[in-house]
Amino acid sequence: MSSTQINPEEDMAKEKLKKEETLEMRRRLIGQSCRLFYSNDPVKIVRARGQYLFDENGMRYLDCISNVHHVGHCHPSITKAAAAQMDQLNTNTRFLHDNIVLYADRLAATLPEKLCVFYFVNSGSEANDLALRLAQQYTQHEDVIVLDHAYHGHLMSLIDISPYKFRKLAGQKEWVHVAPLPDTYRGMYTENHPNPGQAYADTVKDLIEDVHKKGRKISAFFAESLPSVGGQILLPQGYSSKVAEYVHSAGGVFVADEVQTGFGRVGSHFWAFQLQGDDFCPDIVTMGKPMGNGHPLACVATTAEIAGAFTANGVEYFNTFGGNPVSCAIGLAVLDVMEQEDLRGNAIRVGAHLKDLLTELKTRHHIIGDVRGVGLFVGFELVKDREQKTPATETAAWLVKRLKIEDQICVSTDGPWENVVKFKPPMCFSMEDAELVVRCIDRILKDMDAKDL
């Protein structure tokens, strides 16, 4: 039996539908806008452990995509905590219970002191929608500044502030204002600029002035701490602090979207916004995907002042499931596993190794235009020409397809032109995993070059 396979008998015994039947039923019953990975030839996953996925035939796939399953798929400590709490109690969150306050206290210890009030919800989209409400209630202003190519969630309120989505739909609302993405590889200010952080921050300052000229007021600047859909972007140093200064001067608040990047993914810090330095602290932080290791759990953290204004409006806020005993038990278990298994340390070590291997690969493959990232948030951009930086979108798609078919490695692409191959794997991703992926990428790129594809 191949080393990439497990004995499928146990899983096959549990299978109720053949892959073709599952696919036919999905096409018939599930909305077609809900797309699958590898939609032309989807993988049917029936089991997972750690950083590995297994299909209905027992074939093992290396998962470089699932940042949701933060400490690893089906971690025994997480499933044990979930089952134990489920067996004891799970109820409406308006009953008094220890788990929610114990979990909030653990989260508070990871954040700057002023971020001390928590609202628990079920998804990153819910968290970002609530952050928008908090900002608008506190400032009594409506307008929001977002970054180009941003995505903040699937609720209507968030589609309105997500250029990645609204440009394909009804377009930009008059209360939404789009600032340039601070991309130092292909943006208006590159890494050769003497101070790209200041330069990009000044574009936000100019935008605020334009908003004021229209007689409007800013409620919030809303940004991912590391723009992901935008192409695995690292914000230049000093950017967030200066933007916060300009936004505060205009009466607005700074919202840091940590839904994808929080919980130690960057390794050196617990939150990606902390990469901007100790002098920077957002007014609102949203979190989601990794919190529950696949269980729906998300949160908004904010200041006592902003929370007070939200309370003062006289409208009760409640979330029936947000912060329920089972969710919080799982959240606590995730934090325990992160500490016990030194997963932040692993992100530092493995992420640096992966980035070094990809950077070395760049010296041998001219199609790799840029390698960037921090911790286990890494991407490399494929270009047809390094001088022109023409996106090699088709090549990126072909590379992803071949990695899946030939090597059972699951990666995906992002960026405005879908030419950035991204890595956001479970935090247990290993040195050997990194070496395997880069070795396979090297082989495929060599083959494509030899065949002039």
Buried (B, 14 or more C-beta within 10 A) or exposed (E): EEEBBBEBEEBEEEBEEEBEEBBEEBEEEEEEEEEBEBEEEBBBBBBBBBBBBBBBBBBBBBBBBBBBBBBBBEBEBBBEBBEEBEEEEBEEBEEEBEBBEBBBEBBBEBBBEBBBBBBBBBBBBBBBBBBBBBBBBBBEBBBBBBBBBBBBBBBEBBBBBBBBBBEEEEEBBEBBBBBBBBBBBBBBBEEEBEBBBBBBBBBBBEBBEEBEEEEBBBBBBBBBBBBBBBBBBBBBBBBBBBBBBBBBEBBBBBBBBBBBBBBBBBBBBBBBBBBBEEEBBBBBBBBBBBBBBBBBBBBBBBBEEBBEBBEEEEEEEEBEBBBBBBBBBBBBBBBBBBEEBEBBEBBBBBBBBBBEBBBEBBEEBEBBBBBBBBBBBBBBBBBBEEEEBBBBBEBBBBBBBBBBEEBBBBBBBBBBBBBBBBBBBBBBBBEEBBBBBBEBBBBBBEEBEEEEE
